[in-house]
Amino acid sequence: TLLYAFFRSLFLWVYSPWRPIARFSRKSLGTFFAFSNKLLSASVISTTVNNIYPSLIAAFYPMSQVAYFNQAKKYQDIPFLTLANTFRTVAMLILSEINEQTERLKRVVSKIIKSIAFLSFPIGLTMIVIAEPTFHLLFKEKWLAAVPYFQILTFAGMLSPFIFIFQELFIAKENSKFFLGIEVAKGVLLILLIVLLFPHGITALAVSWIIYMV
């Protein structure tokens, strides 16, 4: 890793015409800050919202239910986060290069969405179908109560890679204001869902996560 970083930096210096200068550009700094502060705000909102569920469940429900929910969430996240991060890395590189070519951008985004759907939906549906025997095989009977949570959360997980790709699209189009607006709207929606469904138990909260993802 150190050798890779060293040679990468060396080649950048050798082959790139760009050189740092010993002064700051207020104009550039202001432009980048206006864009990045909205991304930072959106990230803070998203992180806060994603942590609401575990905090509420831990505070108001029995520890056994908390353990089942956390176990289900942990294993449900693995395939979809892997899928999302893989496509997100590729999308970030491609979309940023063609962000001004509207028609080509539409075609590329359409292909990415189809590719994600081709993988995400079959993986998710298979996980839902084999959830109970898989949990029984891996974790024995003591974790079978986590299966319903796992199945519900998997429906939401199937949609998560699409959300990451649309986020990259907004960033590539330099539309951080719209990106922030969506995160705020989603946060407000989730809070309303929590208020409405919290009295009905953890299962209802898990269902609300599907609505939030949609």
C-alpha positions as CSV (number, residue, x, y, z in Angstrom):
1,T,0.0,0.0,0.0
2,L,2.8,2.4,0.8
3,L,4.6,1.6,-2.4
4,Y,1.4,2.1,-4.4
5,A,0.9,5.5,-2.8
6,F,4.5,6.5,-3.3
7,F,4.6,5.6,-7.0
8,R,1.1,7.0,-7.6
9,S,2.3,10.4,-6.2
10,L,5.5,10.2,-8.1
11,F,3.8,9.6,-11.5
12,L,1.3,12.4,-10.8
13,W,4.2,14.8,-10.3
14,V,6.0,13.5,-13.4
15,Y,3.0,13.3,-15.9
16,S,0.6,15.9,-14.6
17,P,1.1,19.6,-15.6
18,W,-0.6,20.8,-12.5
19,R,1.5,22.3,-9.7
20,P,0.4,23.7,-6.4
21,I,1.0,27.4,-5.8
22,A,1.8,29.2,-2.5
23,R,-1.5,31.1,-2.2
24,F,-5.2,30.4,-1.8
25,S,-7.8,31.5,-4.3
26,R,-10.8,33.0,-2.5
27,K,-13.0,32.6,-5.5
28,S,-12.2,28.9,-5.9
29,L,-12.5,28.3,-2.2
30,G,-15.9,30.0,-2.1
31,T,-17.1,28.0,-5.1
32,F,-16.0,24.6,-3.6
33,F,-17.4,25.5,-0.2
34,A,-20.8,26.5,-1.5
35,F,-21.0,23.0,-3.2
36,S,-19.4,20.9,-0.5
37,N,-21.1,22.3,2.6
38,K,-24.5,21.1,1.2
39,L,-23.0,17.6,0.7
40,L,-21.6,17.7,4.2
41,S,-25.0,18.8,5.6
42,A,-26.8,16.0,3.6
43,S,-24.3,13.5,4.9
44,V,-24.8,14.6,8.5
45,I,-28.6,14.3,8.0
46,S,-28.3,10.9,6.4
47,T,-26.1,9.5,9.2
48,T,-28.3,10.9,11.9
49,V,-31.4,9.4,10.3
50,N,-29.7,6.0,9.8
51,N,-28.9,5.9,13.5
52,I,-32.4,6.9,14.7
53,Y,-33.7,3.3,14.4
54,P,-31.1,1.5,16.6
55,S,-31.2,4.3,19.2
56,L,-35.0,4.2,19.5
57,I,-35.2,0.4,19.5
58,A,-32.4,0.2,22.2
59,A,-34.2,2.8,24.3
60,F,-37.8,1.5,24.3
61,Y,-37.8,-2.2,23.4
62,P,-36.5,-5.3,25.2
63,M,-32.8,-6.1,24.7
64,S,-33.7,-9.4,23.1
65,Q,-35.7,-7.6,20.4
66,V,-32.8,-5.1,19.9
67,A,-30.4,-8.0,19.4
68,Y,-32.7,-9.7,16.8
69,F,-33.1,-6.4,14.9
70,N,-29.4,-5.6,14.9
71,Q,-28.5,-9.1,13.8
72,A,-30.9,-8.9,11.0
73,K,-29.7,-5.5,9.9
74,K,-26.1,-6.4,10.0
75,Y,-26.4,-9.4,7.8
76,Q,-28.9,-7.8,5.5
77,D,-26.5,-4.9,4.8
78,I,-23.6,-7.0,3.7
79,P,-24.5,-7.9,0.1
80,F,-26.3,-4.6,-0.7
81,L,-23.6,-2.3,0.6
82,T,-21.0,-4.3,-1.3
83,L,-23.1,-4.0,-4.5
84,A,-23.8,-0.3,-3.9
85,N,-20.1,0.6,-3.2
86,T,-19.0,-1.3,-6.3
87,F,-21.4,0.5,-8.6
88,R,-20.9,3.8,-6.8
89,T,-17.2,3.8,-7.4
90,V,-17.7,3.1,-11.1
91,A,-20.5,5.6,-11.4
92,M,-18.6,8.4,-9.7
93,L,-15.8,8.1,-12.3
94,I,-18.0,7.8,-15.4
95,L,-20.7,10.3,-14.5
96,S,-18.3,13.0,-13.6
97,E,-16.7,12.8,-17.0
98,I,-19.9,13.0,-19.0
99,N,-22.0,15.3,-16.7
100,E,-22.5,17.8,-19.5
101,Q,-23.5,15.2,-22.2
102,T,-27.2,14.9,-21.3
103,E,-28.2,12.2,-23.7
104,R,-25.2,10.0,-23.0
105,L,-25.6,10.6,-19.3
106,K,-29.2,9.3,-19.5
107,R,-28.1,6.2,-21.4
108,V,-25.3,5.4,-18.9
109,V,-27.5,5.9,-15.9
110,S,-30.1,3.7,-17.5
111,K,-27.5,0.9,-18.1
112,I,-26.3,1.2,-14.5
113,I,-29.8,1.0,-13.1
114,K,-30.6,-2.1,-15.2
115,S,-27.3,-3.7,-14.1
116,I,-28.1,-3.1,-10.4
117,A,-31.6,-4.4,-10.8
118,F,-30.3,-7.5,-12.6
119,L,-28.2,-8.3,-9.4
120,S,-30.0,-6.7,-6.5
121,F,-33.5,-8.1,-7.0
122,P,-32.5,-11.8,-7.5
123,I,-30.1,-11.6,-4.6
124,G,-32.7,-10.0,-2.4
125,L,-35.5,-12.3,-3.3
126,T,-33.3,-15.3,-2.8
127,M,-32.2,-14.0,0.6
128,I,-35.9,-13.6,1.6
129,V,-36.8,-17.1,0.5
130,I,-33.9,-18.9,2.2
131,A,-33.7,-16.7,5.3
132,E,-35.2,-19.2,7.8
133,P,-33.1,-22.2,6.8
134,T,-30.0,-20.1,6.5
135,F,-30.4,-18.6,10.0
136,H,-31.1,-22.0,11.4
137,L,-28.0,-23.5,9.8
138,L,-25.7,-20.6,10.7
139,F,-27.0,-19.4,14.0
140,K,-29.3,-22.3,15.3
141,E,-32.7,-21.7,16.8
142,K,-31.8,-18.9,19.1
143,W,-31.7,-16.4,16.3
144,L,-34.7,-17.5,14.3
145,A,-36.8,-14.6,15.8
146,A,-34.6,-12.3,13.7
147,V,-35.8,-13.8,10.4
148,P,-38.9,-11.6,10.0
149,Y,-36.9,-8.5,10.6
150,F,-34.2,-9.8,8.1
151,Q,-36.8,-10.4,5.4
152,I,-38.5,-7.0,5.8
153,L,-35.2,-5.2,5.8
154,T,-34.0,-7.1,2.8
155,F,-36.9,-5.5,0.8
156,A,-35.4,-2.1,1.8
157,G,-31.9,-3.3,1.1
158,M,-32.7,-4.2,-2.5
159,L,-33.5,-0.5,-3.1
160,S,-30.4,1.0,-1.4
161,P,-27.9,0.6,-4.3
162,F,-30.2,2.7,-6.5
163,I,-30.3,5.5,-4.0
164,F,-26.5,5.6,-3.9
165,I,-26.3,5.9,-7.7
166,F,-28.8,8.7,-7.8
167,Q,-26.8,10.5,-5.2
168,E,-23.7,10.2,-7.4
169,L,-25.8,11.6,-10.3
170,F,-26.7,14.7,-8.4
171,I,-23.1,15.2,-7.3
172,A,-21.9,14.7,-10.9
173,K,-24.4,17.3,-12.1
174,E,-23.1,19.6,-9.3
175,N,-26.7,19.9,-7.9
176,S,-25.8,19.7,-4.3
177,K,-28.7,21.9,-3.3
178,F,-31.3,19.5,-4.7
179,F,-29.4,16.6,-3.1
180,L,-29.6,18.3,0.3
181,G,-33.3,19.0,-0.3
182,I,-34.0,15.4,-0.9
183,E,-32.2,14.3,2.2
184,V,-34.1,16.8,4.3
185,A,-37.4,15.6,2.8
186,K,-36.5,12.0,3.5
187,G,-35.5,12.9,7.1
188,V,-38.9,14.6,7.7
189,L,-40.7,11.6,6.1
190,L,-38.9,9.1,8.3
191,I,-39.7,11.1,11.5
192,L,-43.4,11.2,10.5
193,L,-43.3,7.4,9.9
194,I,-41.6,6.8,13.2
195,V,-44.2,8.9,15.1
196,L,-47.1,7.0,13.3
197,L,-45.7,3.5,13.6
198,F,-43.5,3.5,16.7
199,P,-46.5,2.3,18.9
200,H,-47.0,-0.7,16.7
201,G,-43.6,-2.3,17.4
202,I,-40.3,-3.1,15.7
203,T,-41.9,-4.9,12.8
204,A,-43.9,-1.8,11.9
205,L,-40.7,0.3,12.2
206,A,-38.9,-2.1,9.8
207,V,-41.7,-1.7,7.3
208,S,-41.4,2.0,7.5
209,W,-37.8,1.6,6.4
210,I,-39.1,0.2,3.1
211,I,-41.3,3.3,2.6
212,Y,-38.3,5.5,3.5
213,M,-36.1,3.8,0.9
214,V,-38.8,4.1,-1.8
